Amino acid sequence: MSAPVVRVRGLRHLALRVRDVHVAARFYTETFGMRIVWTPDGENVYLSSGSDNLALHQDPHAAPGGALDHLGFLVVTADEVHAAAERLSACGVPIARAPATHRDGSVSCYCRDPDGNLIQVLYLPGIEA
């Protein structure tokens, strides 16, 4: 296999177009514990849960779900996926796919944010969250 054109250290940044940046920021902080790290203006918010970065850019014409397939958040155990699905549902967040175990031993469930973006909560054996 030849060397990659660009050698990367990992994914750092994901940007989503959202209809209301304040509603979206509240969802990601309250639901997934992300913290706001930068708000350059009233239409852009940047959040993080550590070394990652989620950018929210307000676009009142954003199509629900956009072109993104999904974004995933890692958890430490398979039980946490099941607990997350229960807590999300109890908070009124619709569960798009119930927790399931996959062929590789990973466990995941899916929900949607207020703009229809699909979010995976994932336990992946051998990966430290």
N, C-alpha and C positions, 0 to 999 in steps of 0.2 A: 504494500500500500504506500502510495506516495505521501509526502508531507502535505498537510493542509495549506491552503492558500493563506489563511489567517489563523494563527494559533491563538486560541482564546483560553482564558482561565475559567470561564463560566458565564452564565447569563446574569447580567447585572440589573437590567432595566426592562420593564414592560410598560407601555403607555396605552391607556384606554381612553377612547372618546366616550364621554358620559353626558347625559342631558342636564344634570344638575350636580355640579362638583361638590356641593355641600352635603347633599343626600348620599352621594357615593362615598365621600370621605367618612361620614358617620358610619355607614355600613361596614367599611373595611376596618375602622378602628374598633367599633363595638363588637363586631362579629368575629374578627380574626386577630384582634389585639395589636394591629399595626399602629405605629405612631407617626404622626405628621412630622416630617423633618424639614419641610420648606413649603411656604406658600408665597410665591413671588407676586401674585396678584389675585383678584377675585375669581379668576377663571382657571387656575391651575393649582393643584395640590400634589405634593410628592410625599409618599409614605414609605415606611420600611419596617421590617421585622428583624433586621440584623444587617446582613451584608447585601440584601436585595434592595430594589427600588421599584415602586409602583407609582407611575405618573398618571394623574387623572386630569384630562383636558376637557373643559366644558365645550360642548357642541350641542346646542338645542335641537339640531336636526339629526343627531346620531341615531342610526338604525339600531333597534334592540338586538343585542347579541353581536352586532357588527360582523366582521370577517374572521374574527378570532375563534378558534375551535374551543379552547378552554385554557385556564391558568390553574396551576396546582400548588397547594400548600402541603408541606410535609409535616407529619406528626410522628411521634416516637414509637407508638405501639399500635397494633391492629385494634385493640379495644378502644383506643382514642378515636378511631374512625367511627365506630358505632356510637360512642358517646357524643361525638360531634354532630352526627345526624340527628340524634335525639334532641340535643340542645338547640340546633338550628331550627328544627321543626317546632319546638316549644316557643321559640322566639318569632314564629310566623314566617320564617324563611322557607320557601318551597324547596322540597327535596326533589331534584330532577332524576336522580338514580340512587336507589337505596344502597347501603353498604354491600359490597360483593368482594369475594376473594377471587383473585385472578390466577392464571396458570403459573406465574412466576412467584406466587406466594404473597404478592402485594395485596393490599386491601384498600378499597376506595369507595367514596360516595361523592355525589355531585349535587350542587345547589346552584341557584342563580342570584346574581346581585340585582339591585333595583333597575339596572339598565339591560337586564337579560343576558349578561355575560355568564357563561358556564364556568363554575369553579369546582375543582376537584380537591377533596381532602384525602391525602394519600399516605399510607404506611408502606414503605418500601424496605424489605429486609436488607440489612447490610449498608443502609444509608443513614448517616447520623443527621437528624433534623437540627 
